[in-house]
């Protein structure tokens, strides 16, 4: 499957590249025609740093962020993002102290929770939600509902790739979007054209990667 991979450079920073594998893939909420491999952006410190700088540029000094809640193994990007937001020109974002980096746990039903020792980093705090990929927005909305349950305030959302411009009426700050992948398609399983054409699913996808079928 990897032999089909193609690469797209970010319009905003040509050093940032996205690996795309065309095919028929199933996520928890939808079927998509590309597997978007974000492994390099999430796990290589140089790539993660550059991605974080771009997100920080978009977010700017206007959002008073106390905590970055990371989904999809984006903690490396989140740490670089916190450092970028703590530069002198942006320090008004969090004048009261260090920006915290937290990750919620997910149970078998996909519901998120924060353990007791982390809840003080959520309660009454201004939260930026960071994800690897936003396809339908449902996972992000579940995370936002979780943060609200623990009395946190989600004031911004960011993604390495997004197929949607807004989540919960908040603009999605992003490195890659549909202008970088113009033929990207996401559909519910009953509406999937590949399924209707009898095309087998190549792999199941979640935040950890993919499993071939």
C-alpha positions in Angstrom: 0.0 0.0 0.0 2.9 2.4 0.8 4.1 2.1 -2.8 1.1 4.3 -3.8 2.2 7.1 -1.6 2.4 10.7 -2.9 3.7 13.8 -1.2 2.3 17.3 -0.9 4.2 20.3 0.4 2.5 22.8 2.5 1.8 26.1 0.7 2.8 28.0 3.8 6.1 26.1 4.4 7.6 24.0 1.6 9.7 22.1 4.2 6.5 20.5 5.6 5.3 17.6 3.6 2.2 15.4 3.8 2.3 11.7 2.8 -0.9 10.6 1.1 -1.9 7.1 0.3 -4.9 6.8 -2.1 -7.5 4.1 -1.6 -10.6 3.2 0.4 -10.2 3.6 4.1 -12.6 3.4 7.1 -12.4 5.6 10.2 -14.7 5.4 13.2 -17.0 8.0 11.7 -16.5 8.0 8.0 -15.0 6.5 4.8 -12.2 8.4 3.1 -10.3 8.2 -0.1 -6.8 9.1 1.3 -4.9 7.8 4.3 -3.1 10.9 5.5 0.1 9.9 7.2 1.1 12.5 9.8 3.8 10.4 11.5 6.7 12.6 10.5 4.9 15.8 11.6 4.0 14.3 14.9 7.2 12.4 15.8 10.2 14.1 14.2 11.2 17.1 16.3 12.2 19.3 13.3 8.9 18.7 11.5 6.9 19.1 14.7 8.7 22.3 15.5 8.0 23.8 12.1 4.3 22.8 12.3 4.0 24.3 15.7 5.6 27.6 14.5 3.0 27.8 11.8 0.1 27.2 14.2 1.5 29.7 16.6 1.7 32.3 13.8 -2.0 31.7 13.0 -3.2 31.7 16.6 -1.3 34.9 17.4 -1.3 36.7 20.7 -5.1 37.2 21.0 -6.0 33.9 22.7 -5.2 33.7 26.4 -4.2 30.0 26.5 -3.5 28.2 29.8 -3.6 24.6 28.6 -3.1 22.7 25.3 -5.2 19.5 25.2 -3.6 17.1 22.8 -5.3 14.2 20.9 -3.9 11.8 18.4 -0.3 11.7 19.8 0.3 15.4 19.1 2.1 16.0 22.4 5.4 16.8 20.7 3.8 19.4 18.5 1.9 20.7 21.5 5.1 21.2 23.5 6.7 23.1 20.7 3.5 25.1 20.2 3.5 26.1 23.9 7.1 27.2 23.6 6.3 29.2 20.5 3.4 30.9 22.2 5.6 31.8 25.2 7.9 33.9 23.1 8.2 37.6 24.2 5.9 38.9 21.4 3.2 36.4 22.4 3.6 36.3 26.1 0.3 38.1 26.8 -1.3 34.8 25.9 -0.5 33.3 29.2 0.8 35.9 31.5 0.0 33.9 34.6 2.5 31.0 34.1 3.5 28.0 32.0 1.2 26.6 29.4 0.2 23.1 30.4 0.2 20.1 28.0 -2.4 17.4 28.8 -3.9 14.4 27.1 -7.3 12.9 28.0 -7.8 9.2 28.2 -10.3 7.5 25.9 -12.4 4.5 27.0 -13.6 1.7 24.8 -16.7 3.8 23.8 -14.5 6.7 22.6 -15.5 8.8 25.6 -12.8 11.1 27.0 -11.9 11.6 30.7 -9.2 13.5 32.6 -7.8 11.8 35.7 -8.1 13.6 39.1 -4.4 14.7 39.0 -5.0 16.5 35.7 -8.3 18.1 36.3 -6.8 21.3 37.9 -5.2 22.0 34.5 -8.6 21.9 32.9 -11.0 23.5 35.4 -11.5 27.2 34.9 -8.7 27.2 32.3 -8.6 28.5 28.7 -8.0 25.5 26.5 -6.6 25.1 23.0 -7.6 21.7 21.6 -4.9 20.2 19.3 -5.5 17.2 17.0 -3.7 15.5 14.2 -6.5 15.3 11.7 -10.1 16.7 11.7 -12.3 14.9 9.1 -15.8 15.2 10.4 -15.2 17.1 13.6 -17.0 14.4 15.7 -14.0 13.4 17.7 -13.1 17.0 18.3 -16.6 17.7 19.5 -16.4 14.8 21.9 -13.2 16.2 23.3 -14.8 19.6 23.6 -17.7 18.2 25.5 -15.3 16.4 27.8 -13.4 19.6 28.5 -16.6 21.5 29.2 -17.7 18.7 31.6 -14.6 19.4 33.6 -15.4 23.1 33.5 -12.7 24.1 31.1 -13.2 26.7 28.4 -12.2 25.7 24.8 -11.2 29.0 23.2 -9.3 27.6 20.2 -8.9 24.5 18.1 -5.9 23.5 15.9 -5.1 20.5 13.6 -2.2 19.4 11.4 -4.8 18.6 8.7 -8.4 19.6 8.6 -11.2 18.9 6.1 -13.6 21.3 8.0 -13.1 25.0 8.6 -14.9 25.2 11.9 -15.6 23.1 15.0 -18.1 24.2 17.6 -18.2 27.6 15.9 -14.4 28.0 16.3 -12.1 28.3 13.3 -9.7 25.4 12.9 -6.1 26.7 12.7 -4.2 24.2 10.5 -1.1 23.4 8.5 -2.8 21.5 5.7 -6.4 21.7 4.5 -8.6 20.8 1.5 -6.8 23.3 -0.7 -3.7 21.1 -0.4 -5.7 17.9 -1.2 -8.4 19.1 -3.7 -9.8 15.6 -4.4 -10.1 14.5 -0.8 -13.5 12.9 0.0 -15.1 11.9 3.3 -18.5 10.3 3.5 -20.7 8.3 5.8 -20.5 4.6 5.2 -24.0 4.4 3.6 -23.1 7.2 1.2 -19.6 5.9 0.3 -19.2 5.7 -3.5 -16.3 3.2 -3.2 -18.6 0.9 -1.2 -21.4 1.2 -3.7 -18.9 0.3 -6.4 -17.9 -2.8 -4.5 -14.4 -1.6 -3.7 -12.9 -3.4 -0.7 -11.6 -1.4 2.2 -7.8 -1.2 2.2 -7.3 -0.4 5.9 -9.0 0.6 9.1 -7.7 4.0 10.5 -7.5 5.5 13.9 -5.3 8.0 15.7 -2.5 5.4 16.0 -2.2 4.7 12.3 -3.7 2.0 10.0 -4.3 -1.7 10.0 -4.5 -3.4 6.5 -7.4 -5.7 5.8 
